[in-house]
């Protein structure tokens, strides 16, 4: 039962799904529970990813063609942003403002705590969202590549739709696993006194990391079934590289990570997975 309570707490903290009334009383709250809920971040990704994929599917079916894929990508992203309250996108903007605004560690951390968005943050958001729209539209329009059991039975538009839908779900799950590795092995350098999310940044145990990995295993299986082994390996490898790059950046510039850094890592890894799948989908002869 504790696992369910921790999952609902993570859902309450990282989405706008209402956990109120008697349910909230049953779930409860403590810094220790919030720390334990970190293990279920990838589980939250399942909710966000399924919502995004559902919106994408409905819109793309109603508006076929390349234009419809773009509209589906935009509306799918809007749905996920509304569900999460732009939690991770805000982290990406703050990190871009902080690291782009000053080479000094203390000043960068100070800028990241400012709720106002600056030029670097705005540019980062525009580029990230634009890249996400383009990659999802490209995935929806693709029919080539490796392919798995489901893909073998589908062709053309259905193949592209299955690729895009599985990509959305898997990217939201795996990208929420990546920050757990930062929490596990890097020190927190944010303002612990002013941050209500500080317990989330305390080092998690290997058991919690294992639970997060268990949440991600079905997503990897789904990706392998729909898109094949080569696409799965490409997505996993790219996500690992993106996580390592973000960890190195935070260590070099900040000597640790902040809550905003976790959100930025999620966004970068999500984009990295889409990009890897787009490359894996494209036949070598067309590159």
DRENKE-211739 format. One record per atom (N, C-alpha, C): residue in one letter; z, x, y. Coordinates in steps of 0.02 Angstrom, whole numbers, plus 50000, padded with zeros to 5 digits. Example, Ala and Ser with C-alpha at 12.3 -4.5 7.8 and 13.67 -1.06 7.14 Angstrom:
DRENKE-211739
A503905066049716;A503905061549775;A503905066049835;S503545064249888;S503575068449947;S503945064550002;
//
This chain:
DRENKE-211739
X500005004149940;X500005000050000;X500005004350063;X500325010150060;X500335014450119;X499635016550138;X499205017750088;X498525019650103;X498155014250142;X498265007850126;X497955002350163;X498215002150234;X498865003150242;X499155003050309;X498885008850351;X498815014650321;X498545020450357;X497815019250377;X497445016150331;X496735014650346;X496685009650404;X497085004350402;X497064999450456;X497285002450523;X497745007150520;X497955010550582;X497385014750610;X497025018250566;X496445022150588;X495915017550617;X495815011750585;X495315006950609;X495525004250678;X496165003050687;X496415000650751;X496345005850806;X496455012150787;X496455017450837;X495745019450858;X495275019450811;X494615022150825;X494065016850833;X494245010450828;X493765005150841;X494104999750882;X493704994650899;X493984988850933;X494094983050885;X494104984450821;X494264979350772;X494994977250784;X495124970850796;X495814968750812;X496264968950751;X496794972850757;X497324972850708;X497944970650746;X498064964150746;X498574961350789;X499034956650750;X499524953950786;X499964948950757;X500354951450698;X500374947150647;X500764948850587;X500474954850550;X499804955450552;X499494961150520;X499714967650552;X499744967750619;X499964973750655;X500694975350640;X501094970050634;X501804971150617;X501874974150548;X501454971750501;X501474974350433;X501244981650431;X500714983150469;X500454990050470;X500974994750499;X501274992750557;X501774996950588;X501465002950624;X501895006950653;X501655012950688;X502205018150692;X502005024350683;X502435030150695;X501975036150701;X502205041450734;X501785047550738;X501595050150669;X502045049450620;X501895051750553;X501335047550521;X501355040950532;X500835036650506;X500165038050539;X500175039250605;X499555040850640;X499255047250613;X499685052150599;X499435058450570;X499135057150501;X499465053050461;X499205051550394;X498545047650397;X498455043850450;X497845039850455;X497215044150465;X497315050450484;X496735054950494;X496325055550431;X496645054950373;X496285055550309;X495765050150301;X495825044750339;X495385038950331;X494845038550385;X494755043850424;X494225043850475;X493535042350443;X493355045550388;X492715043950357;X492675036750334;X493245033850315;X493255026850296;X493085022250355;X493315024150414;X493125020450475;X492375021050485;X492095026850468;X491375027850474;X490975022950432;X491255020750375;X490915015750334;X490825009250373;X491345007050408;X491305000850446;X490795001550502;X490845007050539;X490385008150596;X489665008850570;X489575012650517;X488905013850490;X488585007450463;X488965003450427;X488694997250399;X488494992450455;X488914992050508;X488724987850565;X488074990250597;X488034996850610;X487434999550640;X486814998450597;X486884999350531;X486324998350486;X486114991050483;X486604986450485;X486444979350483;X486054977250545;X486284979350603;X485924977750665;X485214980650663;X485164986850641;X484504990150636;X484044986150590;X484304984150533;X483894980550484;X483644973850512;X484084970050543;X483904963450570;X483374964150625;X483484968750671;X483024969550727;X482354972250703;X482374977250658;X481754980350635;X481334975450594;X481664971050558;X481294965950520;X480984960850567;X481324959250621;X481054954350669;X480534957250715;X480554963750726;X480084967150771;X479774973050735;X479294971850691;X478994977250652;X478584981950695;X478444987750667;X478034992650703;X478464997950738;X478115002650769;X478455008250802;X478905005850859;X478645001150898;X479044998450953;X479674995150929;X479614991250874;X480204988050846;X480714992950821;X480484998550793;X480955003650769;X481355006650827;X481035007650883;X481385010150942;X481905005150967;X481704998750970;X482174993650992;X482764993250943;X482614993650878;X483144993450828;X483614999350835;X483345005250850;X483755011150859;X484235010350918;X483965007650973;X484375006751033;X484915001551021;X484734995750994;X485224990450984;X485744992250930;X485524995950879;X485994998350828;X486515003050859;X486285007450903;X486745012050936;X487215008350983;X486945003451019;X487374999451063;X487924996051023;X487744993450964;X488244990050922;X488804994850901;X488625000950881;X489135005750860;X489555008050919;X489245008750977;X489625010751036;X490125005351057;X489904999051054;X490354993551070;X490934993151020;X490784994350957;X491314994050906;X491834999550916;X491615005450935;X492075011150942;X492335012051013;X492065008151060;X492265009151130;X492025015751158;X491465018251132;X491175024651155;X491675030351151;X492125029951102;X492665034851095;X492395041851086;X491915042651042;X491655049351027;X491155051651080;X490765046951107;X490295048751160;X490675051251222;X491255048251235;X491665050551291;X491905057751278;X492085059151216;X492285066051199;X491725071051209;X491125069151190;X490545073551201;X490445074951274;X490475069751316;X490375070651388;X490925075151418;X491545074051398;X492095078151425;X492035085451405;X491835086651342;X491745093551319;X491175096951358;X490625093351368;X490065096151405;X490275097751477;X490645093251507;X490885094551576;X491345100551578;X491815100851531;X492305106251532;X492005113051518;X491625113551463;X491345120051445;X490765121951490;X490415117051516;X489865118551561;X490085119751632;X490675116951650;X490905117451719;X491275123751736;X491545127251686;X491925133251701;X491955137851640;X491905144351653;X491975149251599;X492715150851586;X493155148651632;X493865150051625;X494175144851579;X494565147051530;X494855142651480;X495295137251511;X495755139251554;X496225134451584;X495855129251626;X495365131651665;X494995127051707;X494565122251665;X494275124851611;X493885120551567;X494315114951537;X494915116651515;X495365111651487;X495565106551540;X495655108951601;X495835104351656;X495265099451670;X494645101951671;X494065097651683;X494005092451627;X494125094451566;X494055089851510;X494555084151513;X495115085151547;X495615079751554;X495435074751609;X494945076551651;X494735072151706;X494335066351677;X494525060251691;X494175054451664;X493485053251694;X493355056451751;X492705055551783;X492175059751747;X491575057151744;X491025060751711;X490645064851763;X490475071051744;X490115075451789;X489385076251767;X489045080751800;X488335081751786;X488215084051714;X488615088751691;X488515091251622;X488635085751571;X489145081751582;X489295076251536;X488745071051535;X488495069351594;X487955064351598;X487325066851563;X487165073151575;X486565076051543;X486655076151467;X487245078051444;X487375078251372;X487295071351340;X487555066251373;X487505059451346;X486785057051344;X486425058251398;X485715056051401;X485315059451346;X485405065951338;X485025069651288;X485225067551217;X485875066651206;X486115064751139;X485865057751120;X485925053051165;X485695046251150;X484935045951142;X484585049551185;X483855049651179;X483635052651112;X483955058051092;X483785061151028;X483955056450971;X484515052950975;X484705048250922;X484195042650916;X483985039750971;X483475034450969;X482835036950936;X482605042850958;X481975045550932;X482005046950858;X482565049950836;X482615051650765;X482675045450720;X483055040450742;X483105034350702;X482445030650699;X482085030550754;X481425027350754;X480945031150709;X480995037750709;X480565041750666;X480735040650592;X481375040350577;X481585039150508;X481345032350483;X481365027350526;X481145020650507;X480395020450495;X480035024750528;X479305024650521;X479035029250467;X479475032850432;X479245037750383;X479205035050314;X478715037350277;X478655035250207;X478565041050160;X478545047150186;X478445052950142;X479105055950122;X479065062050094;X479675065650076;X479845064950003;X480455067349987;X480665067849918;X480735061149883;X481235057149905;X481315050549876;X481735050649813;X482135045449806;X482545044749748;X482355038449709;X482835035749671;X482685030149627;X482485023949666;X482845022449720;X482665016549760;X482005017549796;X481905023649820;X481295025049858;X480685024649813;X480755026349750;X480185026249705;X479925019149695;X480375014149702;X480175007249692;X479925004049756;X479975007449811;X479775004749876;X479225009049905;X478875006349952;X478345010249982;X478255008250055;X477915012550092;X477735011050161;X478325009450204;X478295003450236;X478815001350283;X479495000750250;X479514998250188;X480154997550154;X480475004350141;X480065009250126;X480325016050116;X480635018550181;X480285017650237;X480555019850301;X481195016250319;X481215009650305;X481815005850321;X482415008250280;X482305009550215;X482855011850173;X483105018650195;X482635022950217;X482825029550242;X483265028950304;X483055024850351;X483425024150414;X484105020950402;X484135015750360;X484765012350348;X485265016850313;X485035020350262;X485495024850227;X485715030550273;X485255032950315;X485425038350362;X485975036250410;X485935030150436;X486445027750483;X487135027550450;X487175024650390;X487815024050356;X488095030950339;X487675035150309;X487905041650287;X488105046050346;X487725045950399;X487875050150457;X488535048250489;X488685041750492;X489315039650522;X489915041550478;X489815041650413;X490365043650368;X490475051150369;X489935054950356;X490015062250351;X490215065350418;X489955062650473;X490125065550538;X490855064450556;X491175059650525;X491885058550536;X492325062550487;X492005065350437;X492365070050393;X492405076850427;X491895078850463;X491855085550492;X492465087250536;X492695082750581;X493265084550623;X493905086150584;X493965083450523;X494565084750483;X494645092150468;X494085095750461;X494125102850447;X494375106750508;X494205104350568;X494465107450628;X495225106250633;X495435100050618;X496145098550621;X496535102650570;X496225103750512;X496575107250458;X496685114650474;X496195117850505;X496215125150509;X496205128050580;X496215123750631;X496225126350699;X496835123550737;X497085127250785;X497655124750825;X497425119850879;X497865115150894;X497735110350947;X497925113451014;X497485112951063;X497625116251128;X497595111251185;X497595104751170;X497595099751223;X498295099051253;X498345094151298;X498985092751331;X499375087951287;X499805090751245;X500175086651197;X500645081751231;X500895083551290;X501355079151324;X501035072851351;X500385073351368;X500045067651398;X499595064051349;X499535066451289;X499065063651241;X499415059351189;X499255052851189;X499555048451139;X499265049651070;X498695053251067;X498385054651002;X498595061450975;X499085064651006;X499295071250984;X499465071650909;X499805066550879;X499945067050807;X499315067950765;X498745065350788;X498125066150751;X497905073350749;X498115077250797;X497895084150802;X498345088950764;X498915086550741;X499345090950701;X498995092650636;X499095098650612;X498755100950552;X498875096150494;X498335094050462;X498395089450405;X498435093550341;X498715090550290;X498795093850226;X498145093550186;X498115097750135;X497515097750093;X497405090950059;X497955087450045;X497895080850014;X497535075950059;X497695076050124;X497355071650171;X496615073350177;X496475079850177;X495785082050179;X495415079650116;X495765079850059;X495475077449996;X495305070049999;X495745066050030;X495615058950037;X494985057750079;X494925061650134;X494335061150176;X493705062750137;X493735067850094;X493165069750054;X492995064150004;X493505060949976;X493385055449929;X493025049649964;X493195048350027;X492835043150065;X492095045050072;X491955051550076;X491275053750088;X490845054150025;X491155054649967;X490775055349904;X490285049549893;X490485043249901;X489995037849892;X489415038249941;X489545040750001;X489005041450051;X488505046550028;X488735052050000;X488285057249973;X487885054449915;X488215050549872;X487865047449816;X487325042549839;X487485038649890;X487005034049919;X486395037749946;X486525043149982;X485975047050010;X485535050049955;X485845052549902;X485465055449847;X485045050149812;X485315044149805;X484955038749771;X484355036449812;X484445035749877;X483915033049920;X483405038349939;X483645044349956;X483195049349986;X483085055449942;X483445056149888;X483315061749843;X483765067749855;X483755072349808;X484195078149810;X484065082949866;X483425084249881;X483265089049934;X483505086650002;X483415080250016;X483645077450080;X484405077650084;X484735076350029;X485465076450028;X485735083450041;X485435088350009;X485645095350020;X485525097250092;X484955095350119;X484785096950189;X485295093850237;X485475087550226;X485955084150270;X486635087350266;X486865088850205;X487525091950197;X487545098850228;X487025102850215;X487015109650242;X486995109550318;X486605105150346;X486555104850419;X487205102550450;X487545097750418;X488185095450443;X488705101050440;X488705104950387;X489165110550381;X489035115750435;X488395117250446;X488225122150498;X488435119650567;X488305113250581;X488485110350646;X489245110650656;X489625109150604;X490355109450608;X490585116650622;X490275121450588;X490455128450598;X490285130750668;X489715128550694;X489515130450762;X490015127650813;X490205121350805;X490685118350851;X491365121750846;X491585123350785;X492225126850776;X492215133650810;X491665137250802;X491605143850833;X491595143250909;X491245138250935;X491225137151007;X491915135751035;X492285131351002;X492955129651026;X493435135551020;X493365139350967;X493805145150959;X493655150551012;X493015151551024;X492825156751072;X493005154751144;X492905148451161;X493025146251230;X493735143751243;X494045140651193;X494685137351204;X495245139951160;X495085144051109;X495565146451059;X495885140651020;X495525135351013;X495765129550975;X495335123450992;X495585117650974;X495195111550986;X495615106451024;X495265101651053;X495585096051087;X495345089551055;X495645083951074;X495415077451050;X494695076251068;X494505078251129;X493805077551150;X493355081751106;X493595087551084;X493205091851041;X493055088550974;X493535084650949;X493415081050886;X492865075850895;X492885072250951;X492365067350964;X491685070550972;X491665076151007;X491035079751017;X490765082250950;X491205084550907;X490995086950841;X490685081250801;X490985075350804;X490705069550769;X490005068050794;X489905068150859;X489245066550886;X488725071850867;X488905078050871;X488435083450854;X488255083150780;X488745081950737;X488605081650665;X488175075550648;X488295070050681;X487875064050669;X487145065550686;X487035068650743;X486355070350763;X486055075550715;X486455080250693;X486215085450648;X485975082350582;X486335077450558;X486135074150495;X485475070350504;X485405066650559;X484775063250572;X484195068250575;X484315073750609;X483795078750617;X483595081750550;X484095083350509;X483955086150443;X483555081350400;X483735074950402;X483375069950362;X482675068850388;X482575069450453;X481895068750481;X481455074450456;X481715080550456;X481335086250430;X481205085450355;X481715083250319;X481625082450246;X481125077050230;X481065072050273;X480605066450261;X479885068450274;X479785073150320;X479115074950341;X478775079450289;X478205077550263;X477855081850215;X477695088750244;X477765093950203;X477655100750226;X476955101650256;X476475098050230;X475785098850254;X475685096550325;X476155092250349;X476095089650417;X476495093550467;X476875098450445;X477295102250492;X476885107650526;
//
